[in-house]
Amino acid sequence: MLNIEDKPAFDNRIALFRLGFRPFFLGAAAFAAGVMLYWMGALALGWPFQLDEITPATWHAHEMIFGYSLAVIAGFLLTAVMNWTGVQTLNGGPLVALFLLWVAARLLPLVWIDLPLALYAAIDCLFGLLLFAAVLHPVVKSGQRKQYSVVTKVFLLLCSNILFYLGALGMVDDGERMGLYSGLYIVLALILLLARRVVPFFIEKGVGYPVQLKNRLWLDRSSLFLFAGLWISDSFLDNATATGWLAGALLVLHSARLAGWHTPGIWKKPLLWVLYIAYLWIIFGFALKFALLFTDISPSLAVHAFTVGGIGMMTVGMMARVSLGHTGRNVFEPPKILGWLFALLLVASVVRVIVPLLTAQHYLLWVGISQFLWIAVFCLFFYVYFPILLRQRIDGRDG
C-alpha cells in the first residue's frame, strides 16, 4: 500500500482509531491467537462451548472466516478505500462502535451461557452489514465503479454469513456447510483480486532493480470465470467432479500468473516472499482439490492449504506491510524479526497440510504443533505491532 497523503495535522483522537487498519489488525492478531488457543482446548481438553446449535469444530471454521479473515479485510478496506476514492472512511467514534460490535460478536459465544443463537447471528451479521455500508459509501460518493468488484465481495461475505446462520437455526438445509464454503471462496476471491492489483506493484518497486512483470488479460478473465464456477460448484452444488476439474484448470492458470511475477530479488525481501509463498499455497490448495478426483486424501488438507497457508500468510504479510506504510515507516526496511515470523507461519502451514499428507498416523500431533506455531506467530505479531499501531504516525501526518 502507498502512504496516505493526508495533511500533517493532529487532533485529540487516540491514534488507535484514526484509521481502520489500526484496531482491526490488532484485534485480528489477538483473536487469531486466542481463538486457536480455545480451539486447542476444545479439541484436546473438551473445554465447554456455549452454543448448542453449533459444534466447536463448526464454530472454529466460522470464526477463522467471518471472525479473523473479515477483521483483516475490514482493516485493509477501511484504509485502502480512502486511498482509492479520496473520501474519508470511518474514524473516531463510528470506528470505535464498529470495532466493538466485531469484538462482541467474537466474545459472546465464549462468555454468555445459553446465548440465543438468533441474537448472536443478529449481532454478527449487523457488523457485516455496517462494514459493507462503510465500504460502499465512499465508493458511491466518488463514483469509482471499478471498486464495485471489491464492494460486491464484501456483500457476498455478508450473504454467506447469513446463510450459515440460517442453516444453524434449522431454516436452510445444509446452510452451515454452504455458508462456510461460500465464505471461504469469497475471501480467497478477494485475496486473489487484491493480489493481482498490488503484488506485482510491490515486487517491481521492492526488489531494488528494474523489472517489469508479466500480466495477461486473457488469464485474468478466464481465471475469474473459472473461480466463480468453483465457488458455485463446491459451495452450493457439492459437485466433487466439477469442483475437481475446475480446481485443476485454476491450478494451471494461477501457476502461469505467478510464474510471470517471479524475479530472484523477492527471496531477499520478507515482505515480498511472504506474499509470493501465500499465493503458492492457494495454488497448492487448487492442486489438492484436483487430486481428490484420483486419491482418497482428506478434503480438509485442501481447506487448510487455502486457510493456514494462503489466507494466513497473505493476511499476515499484508498487515505487516500496510501497518508500516500507513504509520509513516519505510516498508523497504521492515523489522528484522518479520522474516522469522513469516518462516514460523510457513512451518505451521507445512506441518498442518504437507506432513499429514505424507504421514497421517500422527495427525493430531501435527495439528497440535501447527496450532502452537500459529498462536506463536500471532502473539509475536501483536507484540511487534502493538506500539506501531497504537501510536501516531512517525512522519507527523494524520492517519
N, C-alpha and C positions, 0 to 999 in steps of 0.2 A: 504494500500500500504506500502511496505517496503521503507526505505530511500534509495535514490540513492547513491551508494558508489563511488562518484567522488573524485578526488584529491582535497585537500584543497587549491585551488588556486583561485585568483581573476583576473578579467580583467576589462577593462574600460566600459563594457556594463552596462546599468542600470539594476537593478535586475528584473524589471518588465518583461523583455523579455529574461531572461536566460533559461526558460523552458515554454512550452505551457500552463501549468496549471495556471500560474500567470495572464496573460492578459485575457485568455478566461473565467476563473472562475469569475474574477472581472467584465468583460463585461457581462457575463451571468446574474450575480446578478443584475447589474444596469439595464439591458434590461428587465429582468423579472418583476421588479418593474415598469419601465417606460411603457412597452407595456401594462401591465394590467391597469395602470392609464389611458392610452389613450383609451383602450377598454371600461373602465368605462365611460369616457367622450362621446365616440361614442354611447354607449348603452343608457345612461341616458340623455345626453345633445345634442346629434346629432352633435358632433364635426365632421368637414369635413375630408374627406379621398380623396387622390389624384388619386387613380387608379379606373377608371370607370369600368374596366373589372372584378374586384374582389370586392365583398361586404366586408364591415367591419368585419362581422362575419367570413367569409372565411379567410380573412387576419389574424384575431386573431388566428384561428386554425392553419393556416400555420406557423405563427411566433412562436407559442409555440412548434411546432415540429421541423421546419427547422431553426428557429432562436435561441430560448433558448436551447432546448434539444441538438441540434447539436453543439452549442458552448461548452456545458459541455462535450459532447463526444470528441470534438476536444481537449479541455484542458486535459482531462483524458488520451486519447490515445497518444497524443504527449509527454506525460510524461511516461506512462506505457510501451509503445513500446520500449522506450530507456532502461528501466529496463529489459524487456523480452529478447531483442536482443543484448544489449551491443553496439548498434550503435547509434550515436548522432542523435537526431531528431532536428527539426527546432529550431533555436535560433537567437538572434540578428536581423539583417536586414530582412532576409526571414520571420521570425516570425512576425515582425512588419508589413510587407506587407500583410501577410495572415490575420492578425487580422484586419487591416484597411479595407481589402476587405469585411470581415464579417460586420464590422461597416457600411460600405457604403450600403451594401445590406439591412441592418436593417433600416437605417435612410432615404434613398432616397424616399420611398413612403410617408413619412411624411412631407418632406420639398420641394420636387420638384413638382411644379404644372404642370399637363399634362405630367407626366413622362411616356415615352413609355414603355408599358409592356414588349416588347421584350428586351429592354435594361436592364430593371430591372431583367428579367429572366436570361439574359446572365451573369450579374454580380453575381447574387446569385448562379447560377449553376457553375460558374467558381470557386467560393470559395469551393463548394463541390468537384469539380474535383481536385483542388490543395490539399485539405485536404486528399483526397483518395491517391494521389500520395505521399504525405508526410508520410502517414502511411504505404503505400505499400513498399516504398524504403528500409527502414531498415529491414523489414520482409524478403524481397527477398535477400538482401545482406547477412543476417545472415543465410539464409537457414532454418528458423524455420517454417516449413509447418503447424505446429499446430496452428499458429496465423492467417492462412488464413481465418478461420471461422470468426474472428473479422473483417479482412480487407474486406471480402465479404459483410458484413453488411453495412460497410461504402459506398461501391459501390452501394448497393441496395437503400440506402438512397438517393444517388445522382440520381439514376434512378427514384425513386418515386417523387423527386422534379421536375425532367424534365417532368414526366408525368403530374404533377399538372399544370405546366405552359403550356404544350401543350393543356390541357383542357381549361385553362383560355383564351388562344389565339384562341379557337374555332377549333383546329386542331384534337382533340380527344374527341369523345362523352363521357361524364361523367368522363373526365380525372381529373378534380379537386377533385371529391369525391374519385376516386380510388387512386390518388396520396396521398391525406391526410390520408386515412385509411392505405394504404401501409406503409407510413412513420411512422405512429403511431405504427403499429405492428412491424416494423423493430427496432424502438427504444426500444420497450418492449423486443424484442428478444435479443438485445444486452445487455440490463439490466439483463435479466434472465441468459444469458451466463456468464456475468462477476460476477453476484451474486453467481452463482454456484461455480465459482473459488475462490472468496475471502471471502464471508460472513462466511462460516464455519471456515475458517482460522482465520478471525478476532475474531470470538467468542471463539475459542479454546485458542487463545493467550490472549484474553482480559478479560475473566471473573475472572481470578485470582485464579483458582483452576484447577486441571487436569480434562479434559473432552475430549472424542473422539466422535465426532458427526457422525451420520449415513448418508451415501450416497449410492445409489443403481444404478448400471449401467443400469439395465433394465428401471428404472424410467427416467434416463437421456435420453435414446434413444427414449422411447415412447413419452415423453413429447415434444421432439424436432420434431418428426414426426407429432404429432397432432397439434402442434403450426403452423407448415408450412401449414397444411391443413386449419387451422383457418384463417391464413393470406390470403390465396388464396380465400377461400370461402367468407369472409367478404369484402375483398378489391376489388376483380375482378369479382366474380360471383354474389355478392349481394344475396346470398342464405341464407335466415334467418333460415331455418330449419337446414341445415348442420352447420351453424355457431353456433346455439344454442347447438346442441348436442356435437360438438367439444369443445365448451367452458365448457360444463358440465363435459366432460372427463378430461379436463385440470384442472378444479376445484378440482377434486379428486386427480389427480397426484401431483399437486403442493402443495396441503394441506398435502399429505403424506410426500413430501420432506421437507416442512417447519417444520412439527412435528418432523422430525428427527434432525433438527437443534436446537431444543429448549433445553435450560437449564436455570434454575431460575436466574443465575447470570446476564443474559443480561439486566434485568429490572433495575439493579443498574448502568448501563453504557449507557448514552445517545447516544454515538457513535455506540452502538450495537443495542439498541432497535429501533432507528430510521430506521435502515436498515431492521430489522425484521418486523416492522409495515408497512414499504413501500411494502415489499413483500406480506404482508397480504392484502393490498389494491389492488394489482394486482390480487390476488386470488378472492377478492370480486368483481372485475371487471368481471372475468370469471363467477361468480355466477349471476351477473345481466344480463350478456349476455344470460346465460342459462334460467333465469327467463322470458326473453322476449318470450320464447316459450309458456308460460302459462299465462302471465299477460300483461296488457297494460301500463306498466311503460314507462317513456320516455327513448329512447335509449341513450340520452345524459348523463344519470346518469352513465351508464357503462363507457362511454368515459371519464367522469370526475373522476371516480374511478381510471381508468388507469392513467390519466394525473395528476390531482391535488394530489391525494393520492399516487399512485405508483411512477410515474416519479418524481413528485415534491419532495416527501420525500426521495426517493433514491438518487436523484442528490444532494440535499442539504446535506444529510448525507455523501455522498462520497466526495463532495467538501470540507466539513468541515474537514474530516479525512485526505484526501490527502494533503490539504494545510498545515496542522500541520506537517505531517510526512516529507514532501519534503521541509520544511523550517527548519528542524532540531529540531522540538519541540516534546515533549512527547505526543503521542496520547493517553496514558493512564491517562493523567492529562489535559484534554481539558479545555477551558474557561468555567466557571460555567454557563454562560448565554446561552450556547448551548442547555441545557435541556429545557429552556423556549422557545427558538427559535423553536425547534422541536415540542414542545407542541402546539405552536401557529399554526404551519402548519398543525398539526393533527386536530385542531379545525376547521381550514379553510376547510379541506377535509370533515369533518363530516357535516359542515354547507352546503357545496356545493352538497353533494351526499345523505347523510342519512336523513337529516332534510327534504329536498324536497320530499324524498320518503315517509315520514310519514305525512307531511302536505304541500301539493303543492299549497295551496291558496295564500301563500305569497312568491311565487317562486322568484320574482325579488328582494325582500328584502333579502332572503337567498343568492342569487347570489351576491348582493352588499356587504353584510357582509363578505362573503368569499373572494371577491376581495380585500376588505380593509385589511383583515388579511394577504393575500398573499403579498400585497405590503409592509406591515409592516415587515413581515418575511425577505424579500429580502433587504429592507433598513437596517435592523438590521444586516443581514449577511455582507453586504457591509461595514458597519461601523466597525464591529469587525475584518474583514479580510483584509481591505484595507492596514493597516500598515504591516500586516503579509506578504501579497503578494507583496508589494512594496519594502520591504527592503531585504537585503541579509540574507542568512541562518544564524541562530544564532550559528551554530557549525563551521562556517568558511569555509565550503565547498562551491563549486560552484553548482548552480542549482536553 
